[in-house]
Amino acid sequence: MVQMSGFGFILPTKRHPDGNRIWNEYRWHALFFFLRCVILMALAWSRKTTTMTTATQTLSKERCYPLANIAAVFFTMMGVDAVDAWFTSHTKQSPSATTTIRGLKGPPGLLHLMSAAQFHATLNSLLTTHRMSVQCSALAVVQLSAFGMTLCRKGIISHVHGLILYTLVVLLGMLVICHDLTERDLFYSAIAVGNMAAFVRMNLCVDKYIIWTVVCIAIPIIQENAVWWENVSRVSTVLLLLSAVVRQINQKEDLRQLRKSESKLD
């Protein structure tokens, strides 16, 4: 009801330059992610309440049912892409301006890591079993993010405060994901794959549908959680952090060059 009631308000068609004020397109993005959470929670609940024999109950609950999860994840991606295409063509904004995190004004390194967190949320959606905690936290992230953007738009909090709130909300979601993966003994494998998916997408610009198709095929390997995943997770985490640092350094260098050129003009 809260999600649907948001469509009763008139919002700007174009995004504000600071990127942290709610606008019409984000409302549609939030709807699709809300639907993903609800669908996966319904699937988890059905798995939790399905009558099983004692011998098969534990194994069936702890292992995900990939086809239903995959359908929910790809439905969300295609829905969001359709929204992006419509708003890009009708508002003449660049695609990056309509992307929630890339269009946000803030430290590039922080935004890079926040974007990576979205990959972990998607991966954990693919790995959904009977547990509902991750999807509940994801739903909270969607709702609280929209709430923070609304506060910024109303001028109740500043852009910096809104950015801090959004960061804390994303961090909360990651903590829940890490706790869930640890309990399922999938921490290293899932973190490694999530990191690699984020790195390949954001640094090599590989199509996201290709990335997630490969990940879907690799789900059985992820669930095995072999010993070597621990080393892969550490290396991938270092690479992700380094890419965030590089982005931050590049911004500082760009600002330095800009100030230098401005001083020459003076």
C-alpha positions, -999 to 999 in steps of 0.1 A, spaced: 0 0 0 28 24 9 45 17 -25 13 22 -45 3 53 -26 34 70 -39 18 73 -73 -8 96 -59 18 125 -57 30 147 -86 68 144 -90 93 161 -114 98 143 -147 135 152 -148 160 144 -121 174 171 -99 212 178 -106 222 166 -71 204 132 -79 191 127 -44 156 140 -47 128 116 -57 116 120 -92 90 102 -114 113 76 -130 127 64 -96 91 58 -85 87 32 -113 121 17 -105 111 13 -69 79 -4 -79 97 -31 -99 122 -37 -71 93 -38 -46 76 -64 -68 108 -85 -69 110 -85 -31 73 -94 -28 76 -122 -53 107 -137 -37 92 -134 -2 61 -152 -15 83 -180 -30 103 -182 3 71 -185 23 57 -212 0 89 -232 4 89 -227 42 53 -239 45 53 -267 20 48 -301 35 80 -322 32 93 -354 47 118 -350 76 146 -364 55 142 -339 26 130 -308 45 164 -294 55 181 -299 22 152 -286 2 149 -254 23 186 -246 22 191 -250 -15 175 -224 -38 150 -232 -66 168 -212 -93 141 -211 -121 116 -191 -101 143 -168 -87 158 -163 -121 124 -154 -135 118 -128 -108 153 -112 -112 151 -110 -150 115 -97 -149 128 -69 -127 158 -60 -149 136 -60 -181 110 -39 -164 135 -13 -152 151 -12 -186 117 -6 -202 112 23 -178 146 37 -185 140 36 -223 107 53 -220 119 81 -198 152 86 -217 132 90 -250 106 113 -234 127 135 -212 159 136 -233 181 128 -204 212 107 -208 209 71 -195 235 78 -167 213 106 -154 184 82 -149 205 55 -131 199 58 -94 235 57 -81 255 68 -112 233 99 -113 239 107 -77 262 135 -67 288 122 -42 323 107 -38 329 84 -68 346 58 -47 316 56 -23 291 55 -52 312 27 -68 309 5 -37 272 13 -33 267 2 -69 286 -30 -61 261 -36 -33 233 -38 -58 250 -67 -75 252 -86 -42 215 -79 -37 207 -93 -71 229 -124 -65 212 -131 -32 179 -128 -49 190 -156 -72 200 -176 -42 167 -171 -23 156 -202 -4 130 -203 24 146 -174 43 128 -141 41 153 -118 60 172 -106 29 141 -97 9 126 -80 40 158 -59 43 158 -52 5 122 -40 8 133 -17 36 162 -4 14 137 5 -14 112 21 10 138 40 31 157 52 0 125 67 -15 117 82 19 151 99 22 147 113 -14 113 127 -4 128 144 26 155 159 4 129 171 -21 109 187 7 140 204 20 137 187 54 172 173 51 202 184 31 218 165 2 247 154 24 223 141 50 204 123 23 235 107 10 245 96 45 211 81 50 212 62 17 247 49 25 235 36 59 205 20 43 226 2 17 251 -9 45 221 -23 65 211 -44 34 247 -57 30 250 -67 67 218 -87 64 231 -103 32 264 -112 48 247 -127 79 224 -148 56 253 -161 35 273 -169 66 245 -190 81 241 -208 48 279 -214 45 279 -195 12 297 -164 23 330 -167 3 315 -180 -29 286 -155 -30 308 -126 -21 334 -136 -48 307 -139 -75 290 -107 -65 323 -88 -65 333 -102 -99 299 -94 -115 302 -58 -102 338 -55 -114 332 -68 -149 300 -47 -153 314 -14 -140 350 -16 -153 347 -37 -185 311 -26 -194 300 -62 -202 262 -64 -208 244 -72 -176 222 -98 -192 253 -117 -202 267 -114 -167 236 -126 -150 231 -155 -174 266 -167 -167 259 -163 -129 227 -183 -132 245 -211 -149 271 -210 -121 246 -212 -93 253 -250 -86 290 -242 -83 283 -212 -60 263 -235 -37 291 -260 -34 312 -233 -17 346 -250 -25 376 -241 -4 392 -220 -32 363 -196 -31 378 -180 0 409 -168 -20 388 -157 -49 366 -136 -26 396 -119 -11 412 -111 -44 379 -98 -59 373 -77 -28 407 -61 -32 401 -54 -69 368 -38 -61 382 -16 -34 411 -6 -57 388 4 -85 368 25 -60 401 42 -49 411 48 -85 378 65 -93 382 87 -62 418 97 -72 407 104 -108 380 128 -96 406 147 -75 429 148 -105 401 161 -127 393 188 -101 429 198 -99 432 201 -137 400 222 -137 413 246 -111 446 248 -129 429 257 -162 406 283 -144 437 299 -128 453 303 -162 422 320 -175 423 345 -146 
